Amino acid sequence: MDDYFDPFSKIALTLTASQLAKNMIIKEEGIGEDLSFNFFAWRNGEPFLCAQLESQYMKESHRKRFARCYELLRVLRFKLGVSAITFVAEGYISTVPQEIELSLAFIEPESGVEECLTVIHCDENDQTGYPDIYLFSVPYWYGVGKKVKWGNIMEFSQKAAKTVNQYAYPSMLGAAFRRQIGPEISSTPLDYEIINDITQHGFLIQEF
């Protein structure tokens, strides 16, 4: 198993895996199918597990999905003691300022808003007690024959702190990695009890 102590190598691996998964979904299910929430967990510089929210729960309300993800992070961070988490989700991106929410602006053909995969990576930092947070997006569009065409990766490091404080999921990830937040961190093995704790909240697990 390769080590990925550099956060950018972690991001590159998870992003590549997510792009391949998106390509496969579109090829099998057709244009318009979105990738489910994916949480890639790392321990001591190695991929530990990937937890994906089941597609049926992606259709739930924001509040219910957020609660499921909260419970997942509770297990990953405080029971399994993971040292980093990379969150990958579908989203929208625009290099042009928009007056309305991006998901609504996307409907307008000339808005300049594109669909994208968004990657938020949190790495623990023992020196500061606050996580190192990285935010990237990769726009995509659909081509002929159920093909996904990918744009260039876009980094938002200067806006990462603002995004973490402003939006629910980045804020939740950041809070889980603050030293003074939450219970004491342990390193429980990934046994049946822990697996059941994760799957009962609607996640599928792939252990590395």
N, C-alpha and C positions, 0 to 999 in steps of 0.2 A: 504494500500500500504506500503510495507516494505521500510525502508530507507537504502541507500547504500552509506554511507559517505566514507567508505574505498574504495580506487580505485581498490583494488584486488577483492572485492566483486562485483563491477561493471563489471570487466573483466570476472569473473567467470560466471556471469549471461548471459552476451552477448555471450560468447564463447559456453556455453551450448546450448543456443537458436540457434546459428549458426550451431552447429554440428547436432542438430535435423533437422534443415532445409536442411542441406546437405544430411543427411540420407534419408529424404523424397524425395528430388529431384532425387537421384539415384534410389530409389525404383520405382518412377513413370515414370521418363524419361529415365533411363538407364545410364550405366557407361560412363563417359566423360562429363556429364553436370556439368557446374561450377556454383557456387553460385554467384549471383550478388553482387555488392558493397552494403554494409549495413552500415548505420550511425546511431548509437544509441545515442540519445541526453539525457542529464541528467540536471535536474534543482533542486537545493537545496537537493541533495542527493536522489532524486527520479527519476525513469525512466519517461521520458517525451514523447518521440516519437521515432519511428524507421522510417527512410527513406531509401527505397531500390530503386536503379536504375533499371528501367524496362529492362528486358532481351534484348529487341530489340536494346536498346542503348548501351548495353555492346559490341555489335558488331561494334560500331563506332571506329574511329581512337582515338588514345591516346589523341590527342589535344582536340577533341570534348568532350570526356568523362571527361577530366580534367576541361574543362570550365563548364560543368554541375555541377560537384562537387564543384567547386569554388562558383558558385551561390548559391548552397545549404548551404554551410558554411556561406556565407554572411547573409543569412536569419536566420539560427540557432543561430549564435553567436551574431550578431549585432542587429537583430530585435526581436528575441525571448529571447535573453539573457541567453542561456544555459550555465551551469557552467562546463560541461564536455562533451566530445564526444568520443565514441569508434567506431573505423573504422575497419570493418572486410572484408577481401578480400582473394581471392585465390592467391596462390603463389608457390614458390619452395624453398626448403631448403636443405642444405648439410653441414655435419660436416667435409667434406673433401674439401680442397681448390680446386677451379676449375679455369681453364685458360680461359674459355669462359663463356658467359652468362648462368645462371642456366637453363633457359628455353630451351636452345640449348643442354646443357649437359644432360638434363633429357632424351633426345632421346636415349642416349647410355645406354644400360642395366646395365653396370658395373660402371657407374659414381658415384653411391652413392647419387644421387640427388633424392629427393622425393617431391611429391606434398604436399601442406600444406594449412591450414588456417592461415593467418597472422592477428594479432590483434594489432592495435596501439591505445593506450588510452591517451588522453590529458585531464588533470585536471587543472583548473585555480589555480594560486597561487598568492594571493593578496600581500604577503610579498615580493616576489622577482620580480613580474611583468612578470615572464616567466613561462610557463606551466610546470607541472610535467608530464613527458612523459614516457610511459611504452611500451615495445615492446615484444610480445610473438608470437610463432608459434607452431602449432600442426600438425605434419606430419600425413599423412593418405595414405592408399593403399586400393585396392579393393580386396574383397574376393569373394567366390562362391555365386551365387544367389543374385547379386546386393547388396552386403553387403559392407559397409565402415568400415574398421578397423582403429582405431585411435591409434597413438603413444603417447608418453609422451610429455607434454607441455614443451617447451623450452623457457627460458627467455634470452633476449639479452639486459639487462639493461646497461651493460658496452658499448654496441655499439649503444645504442639508440640515443645519441647526434650526432654521426657520420652519422647514417642512416637518421635522420631528416634533416641534412644539405645536404645530398647527393642525396636524392630521392624526386621526385616531391610531392607525396601525403603526406608523413610525414612532409615535409617542409611546405606545405600549412596548415596542421592542426596546426603545431606549431606556424606559423605566426598569425593565427586567434586568438590565445590565448595570444599573447604578448600584454601587456598593451598599449604600444606606437604605435601599429599597428591598422589601421582601424578607422572607425567612433566611436562615443560614443555608448556604449552598452545600449539597452533598454530592456524592458520585455513586449513586445506586446503580447496580447492574441492570441491563435491559432484560429483566426477567418477565415472567408471565403477568405478574401483578402490574408492572409498569406498562407493558404493552396493552393490557386491558384498560388501564387508566387513560391511555391515549385513544384507542379505537372506540371506546364508548362515547367519545365526544365527536365522532364522525370522521376520523382520519385514517387513511391507509398508511402503512409503514413499510419502508424499504430500508433494511439495515445494510450497511456497507462492511 
